[in-house]
Amino acid sequence: MAEKEFKAQNAETEDKLIAKAKRGDVYSFERLVEKYQKKIYYLALRMTKSHDAADDLAQESFIKAFYSLKSFKEGYSFSAWVYRICMNLTINYLKRQKFTLPESQLKEGSLESLSDTVKADSINHLAKKELMEKIEQEIESLPVEFKSTFILRTYENLSYEEIAQALKISRGTVMSRLFRARERLKKNLKGYL
């Protein structure tokens, strides 16, 4: 029960911050940015694999959110709204860049942390590192609509409803894209897993 009360208080506080920010209170908007800036940055980073691009896209997302705040409808999820802004900007960025990442630039992402928890000898560690790189590579090769849905669910842990709101698609489309993304990954990683 205490968790529900905390969430209700947190939502109420967020609603107050949004209302104040809509009236021009920059400090209230800064508090909202502080709350979500890491999540938005990491979302952009997972999509672009570029720290500079992710930093720029996160900043641009909040600038766009600030100037569009009057159009934000109370009762909706602010986080899903900001995720949608970031995802749209990121997809546009990827389209402009015709984004392809050479293997030499692949970096060990959040999946690398899985191998950190397993104590193994150096051969095992290298095999796991290779597997993590292959998984990251396969995620990177997914079509943008599958990749964005997969990342929001797997890395950001958003619910189907939140993903649907963030991407402006139906819950069924979210489920379909996730299924298709997982099937592609399973097929392409068959020899590795």
Number of C-alpha atoms within 10 A of each C-alpha: 5 7 8 9 10 11 11 12 12 12 15 12 12 19 17 13 20 23 18 15 20 19 12 14 13 14 12 19 22 15 15 18 20 11 13 16 19 13 17 27 21 19 24 27 20 22 21 22 21 16 14 11 17 22 18 14 25 30 17 16 25 22 13 15 20 18 10 11 19 14 9 16 11 10 8 12 17 21 18 19 19 22 25 21 21 27 24 17 18 26 18 12 15 15 11 9 10 9 13 10 14 8 10 6 9 15 14 15 13 12 15 18 12 11 17 12 8 11 9 12 8 9 9 13 15 13 13 19 19 15 18 21 19 18 20 20 16 17 22 19 15 17 10 16 14 20 21 26 25 24 18 22 17 12 14 15 12 17 14 19 15 22 27 20 19 24 22 14 12 14 16 12 15 24 16 14 18 23 14 15 22 17 12 17 16 15 10 14 14 9 7 12 8
